[in-house]
Amino acid sequence: MPSRPNSFVPSDEDLHRAFGAQSAADVVFFLRQCLERKAFDHALGLGAALRGEVAGDPAVRLALAVARFVGGDREDAIAAARALVLARPDDLNARSVLAEMLARSGDRNGSLDAITELVQRYPDYPGAHALLATLVMPGPPYREVLAHFHRTLAPKTYLEIGVETGGTLTLATGARVAIGVDPADFPLEHPLPPAARVVRETSDQFFGRSRNSVFGESTVDLAFIDGMHLFEFALRDFAHVEAWCAPNSTIVLHDCVPLFETAAARERRTRFWVGDTWKAVWALARHRPDLRIRTVLTPPSGLVVIRRLDPGSTTLLADFETIERELADLSYPFELGRFPDELQVVPNDGAGLAEALG
């Protein structure tokens, strides 16, 4: 295996002298230090020098498999990770490493099998959902897709429900007025465009004012709804936003494409959680067939693009309680990689984005 340029690896004797009496945990920590600093050859040198029980420790073997993979010996690395999974079916770390190796090697199906099994065993494993999402929904992440929408639509007025740290509100660089609404006073980690500001209110409080007091005589050109992860909030926000729009405006909903059942539950039980906001799309598809709905399969949880709006429609708010009762007990028809007809999915590529904005 090739070494790094200007590399030096101590002799087996020196490595054994330094680490021969160390525990497996100590060795794993050092191997991680090597990998974080891109010194895979040093890690492999230590692996060759190890003896006895420590050399056979599963965590040590897994770290050395990663070192081999990073060093370019992908076939042997994958074989080592797969052997650990077969020998230790409950080893979540080995499953995660195997899934990542297979994904980076272009084996989508193998990686998908491994990461699906991992998510079923422990959906909160770090990075598991991100990998699952990129396998099922390949293409640019949702913020890049939103940036494309801004460039293509060039909205002069922009409204965002749910701001958090400002990562999407900062995309409204060309807007004359850009308003973000979020009652939670999170510190903004992204610099906002000069025309953007955040209103620290609930969306219901915000829509209690007149549109003219916020946007003057203009309607909302583009809106992004990414607030509470409960469908009744998303649906009510949509109804209020639509009333402030023009027929040719665009509304985008986030977090409507869950990839595993726990993430789609109304009650939060995992770190990655979209809630039951997906039900808002069901409500729109069933009760507002006049709308044009397209869902871009962008990680981590899709973007629903809604066009052909009717600002004068009162259907959703007039029938709100009936719709709530209708959808309250609805379960997401979960089948990984297959999406319900209501979503009207399009691929996350140039043709798909053009279709979404058609």
Number of C-alpha atoms within 10 A of each C-alpha: 9 9 13 13 6 5 10 12 15 11 12 15 10 13 18 18 12 11 18 17 11 13 13 18 13 13 24 22 15 16 24 19 14 17 19 10 9 15 21 25 22 21 24 22 17 25 23 14 17 19 12 8 9 22 18 12 15 19 20 22 20 22 25 27 26 27 26 22 20 17 19 14 15 19 13 13 25 22 13 20 26 19 15 21 20 12 11 13 11 13 15 18 17 27 26 23 23 28 30 22 23 20 21 13 14 10 13 17 13 15 25 22 13 23 29 22 16 24 19 12 12 13 22 16 17 12 14 19 24 13 22 27 24 19 18 18 21 17 18 15 19 20 15 14 20 17 16 15 21 19 14 11 14 16 23 18 22 27 25 24 27 22 26 20 16 19 14 21 27 20 23 28 20 17 21 15 22 29 22 25 24 22 18 14 13 12 9 13 11 13 13 19 17 14 15 21 16 20 16 16 15 15 23 12 11 18 15 9 10 11 18 11 8 14 18 10 8 15 22 24 21 26 27 25 25 22 23 18 22 18 23 21 17 23 25 17 20 22 20 19 24 24 19 22 23 19 15 12 21 24 24 21 25 22 23 25 31 25 24 19 17 19 22 26 20 18 14 15 14 14 12 20 21 26 24 28 27 25 25 23 24 20 21 21 18 12 14 17 10 13 14 18 23 23 28 25 29 26 26 25 22 25 29 28 26 23 22 16 20 19 17 13 13 13 11 19 14 10 11 16 11 11 21 16 10 11 16 13 9 11 13 16 10 15 11 14 10 11 17 13 9 17 22 17 23 18 17 24 16 11 10 17 20 13 16 24 16 11
